[in-house]
């Protein structure tokens, strides 16, 4: 009788442990899709953040290009003003030089 009880007890332990071993891989398989979904969500979030960063950088680049264009236009205007001013000064200096030469010729 004690052998029978011992055999039944061992059989129950064997069944319980085998069930536990069978269920554990099933739980791991169930957990795998949720981990995959989490990785996908994280990847989507990272992609969204990257897109926002790229859009922000593109806006900054556009602003910088606009500033460069504006500065180039200002530089061209300044060059034009300087050329006009230089031409006016040269003309004025030429007139003064001619007048001085005339005075010098008249005095001689």
C-alpha positions in Angstrom: 0.0 0.0 0.0 2.7 2.4 0.8 4.3 1.7 -2.5 1.1 2.5 -4.3 0.8 5.8 -2.4 4.4 6.5 -3.2 3.9 5.8 -6.9 0.7 7.9 -7.0 2.5 10.7 -5.3 5.5 10.6 -7.7 3.0 10.4 -10.6 1.2 13.6 -9.4 4.6 15.4 -8.9 5.6 14.3 -12.4 2.3 15.6 -13.9 2.5 18.9 -12.0 6.1 19.6 -13.0 5.5 18.6 -16.6 2.5 20.9 -16.8 4.6 23.7 -15.3 7.3 23.1 -17.9 4.8 23.1 -20.7 3.1 26.2 -19.6 6.3 28.2 -19.1 7.3 28.1 -22.8 3.7 29.0 -23.7 3.8 32.1 -21.5 7.2 33.1 -23.1 5.6 32.7 -26.5 2.7 34.9 -25.4 5.1 37.5 -24.1 7.1 37.6 -27.3 4.4 39.3 -29.4 3.9 42.0 -26.8 7.7 42.6 -26.8 7.6 42.8 -30.5 4.7 45.3 -30.4 6.6 47.3 -27.8 9.6 47.4 -30.1 7.4 48.5 -33.0 5.9 51.2 -30.9 9.3 52.4 -29.8 10.5 52.3 -33.4 7.5 54.3 -34.6 8.1 56.9 -31.9 11.7 57.2 -32.8 10.8 57.6 -36.4 8.3 60.4 -35.5 10.9 62.2 -33.5 13.4 61.9 -36.3 10.9 63.4 -38.7 10.2 66.3 -36.4 13.9 67.0 -36.1 14.4 66.9 -39.8 11.5 69.2 -40.4 12.8 71.6 -37.8 16.3 71.5 -39.4 14.7 72.2 -42.8 12.9 75.2 -41.4 16.2 76.5 -39.9 18.0 76.0 -43.2 15.3 77.9 -45.0 15.6 80.8 -42.6 19.3 80.8 -43.0 19.0 80.8 -46.8 16.6 83.8 -46.5 19.0 85.6 -44.3 21.9 84.9 -46.7 19.9 86.2 -49.6 18.9 89.4 -47.7 22.6 90.0 -46.7 23.7 89.5 -50.3 21.2 92.1 -51.5 22.3 94.5 -48.8 25.9 93.9 -49.8 25.1 94.6 -53.5 23.3 97.9 -52.5 26.3 99.0 -50.4 28.7 98.2 -53.3 26.5 100.2 -55.6 26.3 103.1 -53.2 30.1 103.0 -52.7 30.7 103.0 -56.4 28.3 106.0 -56.9 30.0 107.8 -54.0 33.5 107.0 -55.4 32.5 108.2 -58.9 31.0 111.4 -57.5 34.2 112.0 -55.4 36.4 111.3 -58.4 34.4 113.7 -60.6 34.6 116.3 -57.9 38.3 115.8 -57.5 38.8 116.0 -61.2 36.9 119.3 -61.3 39.0 120.7 -58.5 42.2 119.6 -60.2 41.2 121.2 -63.5 40.4 124.4 -61.7 43.7 124.4 -59.9 45.5 123.8 -63.1 43.7 126.7 -64.8 44.6 129.0 -61.9 48.1 127.8 -62.0 48.2 128.4 -65.8 46.6 131.9 -65.4 49.1 132.9 -62.7 52.1 131.9 -64.7 
